[in-house]
Amino acid sequence: MDYSKTSIGVAIRIRPLLPDEALKGHTNSYIEADSSSQSIIVSNIQQNINKRYKFDTTLEETASQEEVFNELKIETLVKKVVEGFNATIFAYGQTGSGKTFTMEGYEYDSRLRPIIKDNENIGLAPRSIKALFNELQNKKSTDFTVYCTYIQLYKENIYDLLNPAHTKAGLKLRWNKHEEFYVENVFMHPCHTAQEVLTYYHQGLKNKIMASHNVNAASSRSHSILSLIVEAVNNKVGKITTSRMQLVDLAGSEKTSLTGNEGMALKESIEINKALFTLRQVISALSTARIGEPSFVPYRDSKLTSLLKQSIGGNSYCVMIACIAPIDDYFDENVSTLLYATKAGNIANEPIKNLDPKTKVIKELKKELKKAKEELSQANKHIVILTELITLDKAQQISKLKEYEKQPLRKSQIKKIQDLRSTLENFGPDKRSTSPEKFPKVAFNENSAQNTEEIGEKLYDSVKMIRDLMEHNKKLKAALRDQTSARKNKEAEVLQLQYENRELIMKIENLENLLKEGGRTNRNLIEMQHAKEDLEKRVIQMEIEREEEKPKRKWASKRVIRDENYVKTVNFEKPASTSPSRNRETKSQMRESEYKMPAIQNKTLQNFDLRPISQDRPIENMSKLDAIKALSMMLRGRAEAAKKFG
Ligand SMILES: Nc1ncnc2c1ncn2[C@@H]1O[C@H](COP(=O)(O)OP(=O)(O)OP(=O)(O)O)[C@@H](O)[C@H]1O
């Protein structure tokens, strides 16, 4: 890749066949990179095609990610960005051709989530981020801040991948006074290390819309743009530059017959193809445009092309990586990709340094100041010469002037000295040469006086101009200071907003957890309500049974009447009446042991956590009926409380 030329640089990358494609083979067509001649050879037996396309860089199937980074000379491009130029790298090609692999290089799991691993497969984006910070760290005299934004364009809507709280309608596209499109309200995260940018980048990747179809198991359904905005302040010369590096992974063009998309996926596919169609139109219009002749370029027909306006046919350095999947089925798409890549290579960009407008004025003023200082020093030298001459007689003045003429002075100054000498020579003999010390000759010479006056005037003007310039410079420096502090305030505000945003997200998560918890509590209460109803049914059932048993078990009935209503009918364990000691028990002792809760019943009741019912009379010591009543009351109380508190 050659960045000394300013047209869009085009690289073609052919990806290797994937395991299932290798089984099918590619018999009819043939697409191969010949990196020695930087060309792509295309042939198709059925269509009788045999062609060779030439590009800036061609990358063979075996090219590693590192080779791609080196062949594209991304480090040189990054240097341009640090100098103040804009740069864009965008991957283009049909779906499944290797765009995302080239730009990101991460694998995706079965739930279409990226598996972030720093290995030799990492793509151009993470490598460029690291290269940018390496370059910035080498610039010792420059203070820099890198702002990072990451957006995706999905179905003509713009979403902030670093702020998932965006609305369904997405962010708005605006037009600024420099005739550039920009995304309104996009989060710009200030970063000071490569790791900070990478953290945001990985966070954004997780929010990207991905899907599976027949051609690609992890297909990007949106166009994504990662922007690194570099703001550099050179402390030595006070120069401010703001430049932008954009890394673009386009969604792939799709042939529905190959992807097998239907329904929503088909609609999505149509939207993706629409934006790419506009991109192709823009490329075609620019590739045929003649320099100096205005031509219509349909940038505004899609948000993607609007945002890439400065990159394609604008003031940026731009690299297009056209990706090719070398399979028979994709032959036509591959040829189309090569065609548009050829067209893109003809587009002439005009990269310009993005100097801050104030820096520009300061630069011009400094130039003027330098010039004025030089003039002043010349004028000073002239004054010194004239002052020396004043004390001499005419002959000495002329010989002194001859000496000066030989000195390495500026041409204009030598001319003045020559003029002065010829004036002296032509002025005739010096009448007062008898007392040269007393009456300095040149001091009374009219011409000389005139010259001195002129020089004095010039000197005065120069000093005035320098003073004005210094005043102006002072004002500009103050404005620069204001601007820097305003920027710092803005940064602080952004950080504050981010902090608040995170706090809000945490609050929302807490509320969601509370809601879930509430749901669970509700379920418990409903279960308890059901248990209560079952128990009530059992009480009624026991009542009926008691009525039926009445005549048969009179002895028990009497005891129950004395003691507590209903209890007799409950199916309690009967005391062992055969035991002799049992016969000796008093009536009250008998009653106590006879009506003790059966162990199994106690266990069931313990499940309901009855401890708070009565501290002084635990449930284990209650009669069965009392326990049921107490439990029933408690459940009713809890059910009412649940109703009350929702
Ligand atoms: N150079 C390569 N070496 C090895 N595997 C590759 C290469 N390029 C692409 N692949 C593999 O090919 C498959 C498709 O690649 P990728 O997802 O990058 O395509 P894409 O052009 O981004 O597709 P889409 O437009 O649908 O997002 C992936 O499994 C990827 O790992």
The ligand as an SDF file (V2000), in Angstrom:
LIG
                    3D

 31 33  0  0  0  0  0  0  0  0999 V2000
   -8.6600  -15.3920    6.3490 N   0  0  0  0  0  0  0  0  0  0  0  0
   -9.4180  -16.2670    6.9850 C   0  0  0  0  0  0  0  0  0  0  0  0
   -8.8540  -17.3500    7.5570 N   0  0  0  0  0  0  0  0  0  0  0  0
   -9.6080  -18.2650    8.2000 C   0  0  0  0  0  0  0  0  0  0  0  0
  -10.9460  -18.1900    8.3470 N   0  0  0  0  0  0  0  0  0  0  0  0
  -11.5650  -17.1460    7.7850 C   0  0  0  0  0  0  0  0  0  0  0  0
  -10.8510  -16.1390    7.0790 C   0  0  0  0  0  0  0  0  0  0  0  0
  -11.7230  -15.2250    6.6420 N   0  0  0  0  0  0  0  0  0  0  0  0
  -12.9240  -15.6300    7.0690 C   0  0  0  0  0  0  0  0  0  0  0  0
  -12.8480  -16.7690    7.7440 N   0  0  0  0  0  0  0  0  0  0  0  0
  -13.9590  -17.5200    8.3340 C   0  0  0  0  0  0  0  0  0  0  0  0
  -15.0260  -17.4580    7.4080 O   0  0  0  0  0  0  0  0  0  0  0  0
  -16.2790  -17.3010    8.0670 C   0  0  0  0  0  0  0  0  0  0  0  0
  -16.9970  -16.0690    7.5290 C   0  0  0  0  0  0  0  0  0  0  0  0
  -16.1960  -14.9510    7.8030 O   0  0  0  0  0  0  0  0  0  0  0  0
  -16.7960  -13.5670    8.3460 P   0  0  0  0  0  0  0  0  0  0  0  0
  -17.8160  -13.7840    9.3760 O   0  0  0  0  0  0  0  0  0  0  0  0
  -15.6440  -12.7330    8.6890 O   0  0  0  0  0  0  0  0  0  0  0  0
  -17.5120  -13.0660    7.0240 O   0  0  0  0  0  0  0  0  0  0  0  0
  -18.2170  -11.6590    6.7760 P   0  0  0  0  0  0  0  0  0  0  0  0
  -17.7950  -11.2240    5.4530 O   0  0  0  0  0  0  0  0  0  0  0  0
  -17.9650  -10.7490    7.9010 O   0  0  0  0  0  0  0  0  0  0  0  0
  -19.7220  -12.0910    6.7450 O   0  0  0  0  0  0  0  0  0  0  0  0
  -21.0270  -11.1920    7.0600 P   0  0  0  0  0  0  0  0  0  0  0  0
  -21.0900  -10.1460    6.0370 O   0  0  0  0  0  0  0  0  0  0  0  0
  -22.1430  -12.1530    6.9400 O   0  0  0  0  0  0  0  0  0  0  0  0
  -20.8500  -10.6740    8.4360 O   0  0  0  0  0  0  0  0  0  0  0  0
  -15.9730  -17.2130    9.5350 C   0  0  0  0  0  0  0  0  0  0  0  0
  -16.1520  -18.4760   10.0930 O   0  0  0  0  0  0  0  0  0  0  0  0
  -14.5140  -16.8500    9.5690 C   0  0  0  0  0  0  0  0  0  0  0  0
  -13.8770  -17.3320   10.7440 O   0  0  0  0  0  0  0  0  0  0  0  0
  1  2  1  0
  2  3  1  0
  2  7  2  0
  3  4  2  0
  4  5  1  0
  5  6  2  0
  6  7  1  0
  6 10  1  0
  7  8  1  0
  8  9  2  0
  9 10  1  0
 10 11  1  0
 11 12  1  0
 11 30  1  0
 12 13  1  0
 13 14  1  0
 13 28  1  0
 14 15  1  0
 15 16  1  0
 16 17  2  0
 16 18  1  0
 16 19  1  0
 19 20  1  0
 20 21  2  0
 20 22  1  0
 20 23  1  0
 23 24  1  0
 24 25  2  0
 24 26  1  0
 24 27  1  0
 28 29  1  0
 28 30  1  0
 30 31  1  0
M  END
$$$$
